[in-house]
């Protein structure tokens, strides 16, 4: 019988003990694999800009990281609002009162304003316009698609769309009405918005967003910037297609839009364009410098800010978690040691018989080591598979809360390959003591009896 055959027979003879040893090792390896894969997916996603169809965010002066967390991930509080005039600097001439291009119009591919401050059932309500889903993409040039209904229309002030996670949780359907609350979940209720679209799942923070027409958002109590004069809004002409002010659509029902002087935006999602033959990245650098040198706003690069957050906080925590899970694997390897030491003591007589039948000491030692390696490989493979299944199971939660797509097939190839020699090395170390014990078995004594 070969070494593998003998080792496999020994494992089968101690079926329950071997299964528990393999299970303990598999659980440790699963934790390590899940940690490695999740960390790798997050780092790759942020490094490549996955999930973002824009490369810059314009907002109020303050922490750029807070601006990114609020505008991209809908967490944290907005720093402050910026004047409507800042947004107009990114608009072309046909969308401005003065008929001239804004300061950064030539450097702008898409500029989408967003307004925040309201909530619905714990989800952040975002006031925006149709360009959010018509012109922006969700990364990699992939357009937003609707599982049901359509995009909101700028001229219909009280329309809204919701992300897939929101619709699934509350069973929302087209035609439903929802009333955001001001400032918090228990704040005053605003006017209702009609649901006209449900987005397909994107595995980004958009899935947990509630998006409403920005014009309707402005008309809610507490959303207009207070001013000293009492000049009424300029009336609109119902159904005329005209605008009360350049760039502001008129509701088909004749609702008067908020004047520009009373408008503010929380931030602007900006996709820069190639200007004067420059690459978009170089254009972005110029726009960012110009804005940050001004007094009204700041420009933040979302990927850079998140990468800095990863370097300062996430990676050290990931390393700590990895060390803890690695200790779990080491403890599991100790389990292999304990199991095989007990097994070796139980089968001293079998070893003696093998030696009497002509098996050399090296043959006996190798058999025990092969048994340890087989247990380790079985536990490692089971743990590797379990780790990927674990990532697949929590993938939707990661996508919804972190905006990063992770699944069963996500991997960290280099790190996972290092697990193989690590586990085999641990198995060999764990098997040395029982192997040496078997190697030194006194043949004459155990053939006569254990006593």
VMD Tcl script that draws the C-alpha trace (Angstrom):
set ca {
  {0.00 0.00 0.00}
  {1.27 3.48 -0.87}
  {1.98 6.26 1.65}
  {-1.20 8.07 0.57}
  {-3.23 4.88 0.91}
  {-1.98 4.25 4.44}
  {-2.51 7.90 5.43}
  {-6.04 7.88 4.00}
  {-6.87 4.65 5.84}
  {-5.69 6.21 9.11}
  {-7.88 9.27 8.48}
  {-10.92 7.12 7.76}
  {-10.39 5.06 10.90}
  {-10.68 8.27 12.95}
  {-13.54 9.71 10.86}
  {-15.19 11.97 13.45}
  {-11.91 13.23 14.87}
  {-10.57 13.94 11.38}
  {-13.78 15.69 10.30}
  {-13.70 18.02 13.31}
  {-10.05 18.81 12.64}
  {-10.79 19.63 9.01}
  {-13.80 21.75 10.02}
  {-11.82 23.85 12.50}
  {-9.13 24.51 9.91}
  {-11.74 25.28 7.23}
  {-13.41 27.91 9.40}
  {-10.10 29.65 10.01}
  {-9.16 29.59 6.33}
  {-12.64 30.86 5.38}
  {-12.20 33.92 7.60}
  {-8.79 34.63 6.09}
  {-10.07 34.25 2.51}
  {-13.12 36.43 3.16}
  {-10.93 39.13 4.70}
  {-8.41 39.05 1.84}
  {-11.02 39.03 -0.92}
  {-13.17 41.78 0.58}
  {-10.16 44.01 1.20}
  {-8.85 43.44 -2.31}
  {-12.23 44.15 -3.92}
  {-12.64 47.39 -1.98}
  {-9.15 48.58 -2.85}
  {-9.53 47.76 -6.55}
  {-12.94 49.41 -6.72}
  {-11.76 52.67 -5.22}
  {-8.50 52.65 -7.17}
  {-10.26 52.27 -10.51}
  {-13.27 54.47 -9.79}
  {-15.80 51.65 -10.13}
  {-19.33 52.83 -9.51}
  {-18.68 56.50 -10.25}
  {-19.59 58.21 -13.50}
  {-17.87 61.44 -12.45}
  {-14.40 62.35 -11.29}
  {-14.92 65.45 -9.13}
  {-17.30 66.79 -6.51}
  {-17.83 70.50 -5.87}
  {-19.10 71.52 -2.45}
  {-18.72 73.94 0.43}
  {-15.37 74.65 2.04}
  {-14.49 72.15 4.74}
  {-13.44 68.52 4.91}
  {-13.13 67.03 1.41}
  {-13.56 63.54 2.86}
  {-16.84 64.52 4.49}
  {-17.95 66.01 1.17}
  {-17.21 62.72 -0.59}
  {-18.86 60.53 2.06}
  {-21.98 62.68 1.96}
  {-22.26 63.11 -1.82}
  {-21.18 59.64 -2.95}
  {-22.21 57.33 -0.12}
  {-25.06 59.36 1.41}
  {-23.58 59.16 4.89}
  {-22.44 61.93 7.23}
  {-23.97 65.38 7.27}
  {-23.52 67.96 4.50}
  {-20.85 70.53 5.34}
  {-22.90 73.48 4.11}
  {-24.56 74.62 0.89}
  {-23.01 76.57 -1.97}
  {-24.69 79.36 -3.99}
  {-26.59 78.56 -7.17}
  {-24.13 80.82 -8.99}
  {-21.34 78.30 -8.42}
  {-23.37 75.69 -10.31}
  {-24.00 78.15 -13.14}
  {-20.25 78.46 -13.72}
  {-20.40 74.96 -15.23}
  {-23.33 75.69 -17.55}
  {-23.18 76.61 -21.27}
  {-24.51 79.90 -22.61}
  {-27.99 78.61 -23.49}
  {-28.64 77.77 -19.85}
  {-27.52 81.10 -18.39}
  {-29.27 84.45 -18.14}
  {-26.34 86.39 -19.57}
  {-26.04 84.17 -22.66}
  {-22.37 83.48 -22.01}
  {-20.61 80.25 -21.16}
  {-19.83 79.73 -17.51}
  {-16.24 79.91 -16.36}
  {-15.80 76.13 -16.42}
  {-18.30 75.27 -19.18}
  {-15.60 74.29 -21.66}
  {-14.10 71.88 -19.12}
  {-17.43 70.26 -18.24}
  {-18.90 67.13 -19.79}
  {-21.69 66.74 -17.22}
  {-22.51 68.76 -14.11}
  {-25.34 67.47 -11.91}
  {-26.46 69.43 -8.83}
  {-27.72 67.59 -5.77}
  {-29.54 68.91 -2.71}
  {-29.76 67.10 0.61}
  {-31.36 67.54 3.98}
  {-34.43 65.29 3.91}
  {-35.07 61.63 4.72}
  {-37.64 58.97 3.95}
  {-37.88 55.84 6.13}
  {-34.23 56.23 7.13}
  {-32.99 56.68 3.56}
  {-31.38 59.88 2.31}
  {-33.54 61.98 -0.04}
  {-31.56 63.60 -2.85}
  {-32.96 66.47 -4.89}
  {-31.54 66.47 -8.41}
  {-32.50 66.72 -12.08}
  {-32.99 64.31 -14.96}
  {-29.30 64.50 -15.92}
  {-28.48 62.39 -12.87}
  {-29.64 59.27 -14.67}
  {-29.79 60.46 -18.30}
  {-26.25 61.81 -18.65}
  {-24.22 60.40 -15.78}
  {-23.19 56.76 -15.85}
  {-22.62 54.37 -12.99}
  {-18.97 53.78 -13.91}
  {-17.33 52.12 -16.88}
  {-19.69 53.93 -19.25}
  {-22.65 51.79 -18.15}
  {-25.93 53.73 -18.23}
  {-28.53 53.68 -15.50}
  {-31.49 51.47 -16.34}
  {-34.94 51.29 -14.83}
  {-36.46 48.04 -13.62}
  {-39.83 49.77 -13.81}
  {-41.05 53.14 -15.01}
  {-38.84 55.98 -16.23}
  {-36.56 58.79 -15.18}
  {-37.99 61.87 -13.49}
  {-38.72 64.84 -15.76}
  {-37.43 68.30 -14.98}
  {-40.74 69.98 -15.81}
  {-42.72 67.76 -13.42}
  {-41.78 69.11 -10.04}
  {-43.19 66.39 -7.79}
  {-41.80 63.22 -9.35}
  {-39.25 60.86 -7.86}
  {-37.35 57.64 -8.45}
  {-35.88 55.23 -5.92}
  {-32.98 52.79 -5.82}
  {-33.47 49.03 -5.99}
  {-32.76 48.45 -2.28}
  {-35.35 51.02 -1.19}
  {-38.03 49.65 -3.50}
  {-37.36 46.05 -2.45}
  {-37.45 46.80 1.27}
  {-40.76 48.64 1.22}
  {-42.41 46.92 -1.74}
  {-42.79 50.19 -3.60}
  {-44.53 50.29 -6.98}
  {-45.11 52.88 -9.66}
  {-47.66 55.50 -8.73}
  {-46.98 55.30 -5.00}
  {-46.64 58.59 -3.17}
  {-44.04 59.24 -0.48}
  {-43.54 62.28 1.74}
  {-39.97 63.08 2.83}
  {-39.34 64.46 6.29}
  {-37.25 67.54 6.96}
  {-33.83 67.10 8.57}
  {-34.52 63.74 10.24}
  {-36.88 60.77 10.16}
  {-39.09 62.34 12.80}
  {-38.99 65.82 11.25}
  {-41.93 67.70 9.70}
  {-43.45 66.01 6.65}
  {-43.12 67.63 3.24}
  {-45.45 67.49 0.25}
  {-45.76 64.06 -1.39}
  {-43.82 63.02 -4.48}
  {-45.11 60.51 -7.01}
  {-42.93 57.47 -7.77}
  {-42.35 57.27 -11.54}
  {-39.30 55.00 -11.71}
  {-37.47 52.20 -9.90}
  {-33.82 51.79 -10.82}
  {-32.24 48.46 -11.64}
  {-29.76 47.22 -9.06}
  {-26.38 48.89 -9.54}
  {-24.43 47.55 -6.52}
  {-23.59 51.15 -5.63}
  {-24.92 53.56 -2.97}
  {-27.52 54.67 -5.55}
  {-29.45 51.51 -4.62}
  {-30.32 53.06 -1.25}
  {-31.14 56.55 -2.50}
  {-34.49 58.32 -2.84}
  {-34.26 60.85 -5.68}
  {-36.75 63.65 -6.19}
  {-37.10 66.49 -8.66}
  {-34.90 69.32 -7.46}
  {-37.57 71.91 -8.28}
  {-40.06 70.20 -5.98}
  {-37.35 69.88 -3.35}
  {-36.79 73.66 -3.41}
  {-40.50 74.35 -2.88}
  {-40.65 72.47 0.44}
  {-40.77 74.39 3.70}
  {-37.33 75.33 4.98}
  {-35.52 74.71 1.71}
  {-35.49 78.25 0.29}
  {-32.60 80.50 1.23}
  {-34.00 83.40 3.28}
  {-33.65 86.86 1.70}
  {-34.46 90.36 2.85}
  {-36.59 91.59 -0.05}
  {-40.23 90.65 -0.50}
  {-40.19 90.47 -4.29}
  {-42.52 87.63 -5.35}
  {-41.45 84.83 -7.62}
  {-41.71 85.62 -11.29}
  {-44.86 83.81 -12.49}
  {-44.58 81.02 -15.00}
  {-46.73 80.45 -18.04}
  {-48.40 77.06 -17.67}
  {-47.65 74.64 -20.49}
  {-45.69 77.18 -22.48}
  {-42.35 75.47 -22.21}
  {-40.85 78.83 -21.21}
  {-38.72 79.26 -18.12}
  {-39.11 81.69 -15.30}
  {-35.33 82.08 -15.34}
  {-32.72 80.61 -17.66}
  {-31.98 76.98 -16.86}
  {-35.05 76.56 -14.62}
  {-37.91 74.47 -16.08}
  {-41.53 75.47 -15.60}
  {-43.95 72.93 -14.17}
  {-46.72 72.07 -16.61}
  {-49.24 72.85 -13.88}
  {-48.00 76.41 -13.59}
  {-46.22 76.05 -10.22}
  {-43.88 78.98 -9.74}
  {-40.26 77.82 -9.40}
  {-38.00 79.17 -6.71}
  {-35.94 82.19 -7.73}
  {-32.23 81.75 -8.23}
  {-31.42 84.15 -5.44}
  {-33.06 81.72 -3.02}
  {-31.41 78.60 -4.42}
  {-28.46 76.71 -3.00}
  {-27.05 73.27 -3.78}
  {-25.32 70.81 -1.48}
  {-22.80 69.68 -4.07}
  {-22.19 69.23 -7.79}
  {-21.21 65.91 -9.37}
  {-18.82 66.82 -12.14}
  {-17.46 64.84 -15.05}
  {-14.73 66.89 -16.68}
  {-14.18 67.02 -20.43}
  {-11.07 67.37 -22.54}
  {-10.34 71.05 -22.94}
  {-7.84 72.62 -25.33}
  {-6.50 69.20 -26.30}
  {-5.78 68.21 -22.68}
  {-6.70 64.88 -21.18}
  {-9.73 64.92 -18.83}
  {-7.41 64.17 -15.89}
  {-5.31 67.26 -16.61}
  {-8.45 69.33 -17.12}
  {-9.70 68.14 -13.74}
  {-6.47 69.26 -12.07}
  {-6.84 72.75 -13.52}
  {-10.51 73.04 -12.51}
  {-9.77 71.78 -9.03}
  {-6.97 74.28 -8.50}
  {-9.06 77.19 -9.74}
  {-12.04 76.30 -7.51}
  {-9.98 75.65 -4.39}
  {-8.26 79.00 -4.76}
  {-11.65 80.74 -4.63}
  {-13.72 81.49 -1.53}
  {-17.11 80.00 -2.45}
  {-16.44 76.28 -2.84}
  {-13.95 73.43 -2.84}
  {-13.30 70.64 -5.33}
  {-12.62 67.10 -4.13}
  {-11.46 64.04 -6.06}
  {-13.59 61.21 -4.62}
  {-11.25 58.35 -5.44}
  {-8.27 60.12 -3.93}
  {-10.11 60.93 -0.72}
  {-11.36 57.39 -0.25}
  {-7.90 56.01 -1.00}
  {-6.49 58.22 1.74}
  {-9.17 56.94 4.11}
  {-8.20 53.38 3.23}
  {-4.51 54.07 3.85}
  {-5.05 55.80 7.20}
  {-7.80 53.72 8.78}
  {-9.14 50.79 6.77}
  {-5.89 49.02 5.88}
  {-4.55 48.99 9.48}
  {-7.89 47.57 10.65}
  {-7.83 45.05 7.81}
  {-4.29 44.01 8.82}
  {-5.40 43.58 12.43}
  {-8.37 41.47 11.37}
  {-6.10 39.43 9.10}
  {-3.69 38.76 11.96}
  {-6.58 37.63 14.16}
  {-7.91 35.27 11.49}
  {-4.37 33.98 10.86}
  {-4.17 33.13 14.57}
  {-7.40 31.17 14.12}
  {-5.66 29.14 11.41}
  {-2.66 28.58 13.69}
  {-4.96 27.39 16.46}
  {-6.57 25.03 13.95}
  {-3.10 23.73 13.07}
  {-2.55 23.08 16.77}
  {-5.77 21.07 16.57}
  {-4.15 18.94 13.87}
  {-1.17 18.46 16.18}
  {-3.32 17.38 19.13}
  {-5.39 15.08 16.94}
  {-2.39 13.36 15.44}
  {-0.50 13.06 18.72}
  {-3.51 11.26 20.15}
  {-3.78 9.14 17.03}
  {-0.11 8.21 17.16}
  {-0.36 7.06 20.76}
  {-3.41 4.96 19.85}
  {-1.70 3.15 16.98}
  {1.77 2.48 18.35}
  {1.11 -1.22 17.85}
  {0.16 -0.66 14.17}
  {3.39 1.23 13.65}
  {5.34 -1.57 15.28}
  {3.70 -4.12 12.97}
  {4.56 -1.97 9.95}
  {8.17 -1.83 11.09}
  {8.22 -5.59 11.64}
  {6.90 -6.15 8.12}
  {9.84 -4.22 6.71}
  {8.74 -0.60 6.72}
  {11.69 1.69 7.34}
  {11.62 4.48 9.92}
  {11.56 7.09 7.16}
  {8.54 5.37 5.64}
  {6.65 5.60 8.94}
  {7.64 9.25 9.45}
  {6.54 10.15 5.91}
  {3.18 8.42 6.39}
  {2.36 10.59 9.41}
  {3.45 13.77 7.62}
  {1.37 12.87 4.56}
  {-1.64 12.36 6.84}
  {-1.13 15.84 8.32}
  {-0.82 17.39 4.85}
  {-3.99 15.62 3.64}
  {-5.94 17.00 6.59}
  {-4.55 20.47 5.94}
  {-5.30 20.39 2.21}
  {-8.85 19.17 2.85}
  {-9.43 21.89 5.44}
  {-7.78 24.50 3.24}
  {-9.85 23.72 0.15}
  {-13.07 23.56 2.18}
  {-12.16 26.86 3.83}
  {-11.30 28.49 0.52}
  {-14.67 27.51 -0.92}
  {-16.50 28.53 2.24}
  {-14.70 31.90 2.25}
  {-15.82 32.69 -1.29}
  {-19.37 31.60 -0.50}
  {-19.26 33.91 2.53}
  {-18.18 36.84 0.34}
  {-20.98 36.01 -2.09}
  {-23.50 35.91 0.75}
  {-22.51 39.30 2.17}
  {-21.85 40.80 -1.28}
  {-25.26 42.54 -1.55}
  {-24.79 44.05 1.91}
  {-21.30 45.30 0.97}
  {-22.63 46.76 -2.28}
  {-25.55 48.51 -0.61}
  {-23.57 49.99 2.27}
  {-20.17 50.57 0.68}
  {-20.98 50.86 -3.01}
  {-18.56 48.08 -3.93}
  {-19.53 45.02 -5.96}
  {-18.35 41.71 -4.43}
  {-19.39 38.16 -5.27}
  {-18.43 34.50 -5.13}
  {-15.99 34.89 -8.03}
  {-14.24 37.91 -6.49}
  {-10.66 37.03 -5.61}
  {-7.32 38.18 -4.25}
  {-5.15 35.85 -6.39}
  {-1.70 36.61 -5.02}
  {-2.72 36.57 -1.37}
  {-4.82 33.44 -1.80}
  {-1.96 31.60 -3.49}
  {0.23 32.35 -0.49}
  {-2.26 30.50 1.68}
  {-1.33 27.18 0.04}
  {2.33 26.99 1.16}
  {1.36 28.60 4.48}
  {-1.19 25.90 5.29}
  {1.04 23.07 4.04}
  {3.91 24.46 6.12}
  {1.71 24.60 9.21}
  {0.58 21.02 8.58}
  {4.18 19.81 8.32}
  {5.09 21.63 11.53}
  {2.04 20.16 13.26}
  {2.91 16.68 12.03}
  {6.59 16.69 13.02}
  {6.04 15.81 16.69}
  {3.69 12.83 16.09}
  {5.88 11.77 13.13}
  {8.97 11.71 15.32}
  {7.03 9.80 17.97}
  {6.07 7.21 15.37}
  {9.65 7.20 14.04}
  {10.99 6.32 17.51}
  {8.47 3.58 18.24}
  {10.07 0.63 20.10}
  {9.11 -2.29 17.86}
  {9.96 -5.08 20.31}
  {8.06 -3.48 23.19}
  {4.82 -2.85 21.26}
  {4.83 -6.28 19.57}
  {4.93 -7.85 23.03}
  {2.04 -5.58 24.20}
  {1.56 -2.01 25.34}
  {2.25 -2.86 28.93}
}
mol new
graphics top color blue
foreach p $ca { graphics top sphere $p radius 0.5 }
foreach p [lrange $ca 0 end-1] q [lrange $ca 1 end] { graphics top cylinder $p $q radius 0.2 }
display resetview
